Amino acid sequence: TWVPTSIQTKLKTERKTTAIFLAQGKLEELRYKIINNFNVDYTMAATSFNSPYQDYSYTVNDNFNSSIKTISVKVWHIEKPEDDTTFYAQITKR
């Protein structure tokens, strides 16, 4: 019985690792955009990543504050949306 459990654990770990990698990348991409154009609302509804990560989706929430933004990026695999990963960042206006 440990083989199926081991395979499921490995798959879950791989998905979580990929979700973390994608969330970090999206957050860095947004940080660069926000620094260059602070006054835009970067909120995004559920969107799929491009290939080879098309099985992952993400949302972006922007509190759209006038001096400091709190951005959250939530990433999940389409087969297990309940195993999502969320990263937060605060960015100040220069």
PEJOMO-V624311 format. One record per residue. N is the residue number from 1. RES is the residue in one letter. PHI is phi in degrees with one decimal (999 if undefined). D_FIRST is the distance of its C-alpha to the first C-alpha in Angstrom with 2 decimals. Layout:
# PEJOMO-V624311
n;res;phi;d_first
N;RES;PHI;D_FIRST
N;RES;PHI;D_FIRST
This chain:
# PEJOMO-V624311
n;res;phi;d_first
1;T;999;0.00
2;W;-75.6;3.80
3;V;-65.2;5.59
4;P;-60.4;6.16
5;T;-64.6;6.83
6;S;-63.0;8.90
7;I;-65.1;10.65
8;Q;-63.3;11.53
9;T;-64.9;12.84
10;K;-62.0;14.78
11;L;-63.1;16.26
12;K;-63.3;17.29
13;T;-64.5;18.88
14;E;-62.8;20.72
15;R;-64.1;22.05
16;K;-65.4;23.20
17;T;-61.7;24.89
18;T;-64.7;26.64
19;A;-61.6;27.74
20;I;-63.2;29.23
21;F;-57.6;31.02
22;L;-68.0;32.43
23;A;-64.8;33.53
24;Q;-61.7;35.34
25;G;-62.7;37.02
26;K;-65.9;38.19
27;L;-64.3;39.49
28;E;-65.1;41.47
29;E;-59.9;42.87
30;L;-67.5;44.00
31;R;-57.2;45.46
32;Y;-62.2;47.67
33;K;-63.1;48.80
34;I;-66.5;49.57
35;I;-60.4;51.61
36;N;-84.9;53.68
37;N;-153.7;53.99
38;F;-69.6;53.29
39;N;-84.7;54.85
40;V;-105.8;52.31
41;D;-85.8;49.58
42;Y;-95.2;46.37
43;T;-59.6;44.24
44;M;-135.2;42.09
45;A;-73.6;40.13
46;A;-53.5;36.68
47;T;-136.3;37.04
48;S;-85.4;34.74
49;F;-75.0;34.77
50;N;-74.0;36.21
51;S;-57.5;34.33
52;P;-94.6;31.99
53;Y;-108.5;30.72
54;Q;-64.8;31.65
55;D;-86.4;28.22
56;Y;-115.4;29.23
57;S;-125.1;31.96
58;Y;-149.1;34.10
59;T;-127.8;36.82
60;V;-128.1;39.63
61;N;-117.9;41.55
62;D;-125.2;44.95
63;N;-74.4;46.89
64;F;50.9;50.07
65;N;-79.2;51.99
66;S;-75.6;55.40
67;S;-124.3;54.95
68;I;-141.6;51.26
69;K;-98.7;48.35
70;T;-111.8;44.84
71;I;-109.5;42.51
72;S;-125.7;38.85
73;V;-120.9;36.53
74;K;-113.1;33.32
75;V;-127.2;30.77
76;W;-151.1;27.63
77;H;-85.8;25.48
78;I;-63.1;26.40
79;E;-82.0;22.87
80;K;-139.3;22.27
81;P;-61.9;25.80
82;E;-73.0;24.70
83;D;-95.1;23.35
84;D;-78.2;26.93
85;T;-126.1;28.74
86;T;-125.6;32.37
87;F;-115.9;34.97
88;Y;-123.3;38.49
89;A;-147.5;41.77
90;Q;-114.0;45.32
91;I;-130.9;48.15
92;T;-98.0;51.81
93;K;-76.3;54.79
94;R;-92.3;56.98
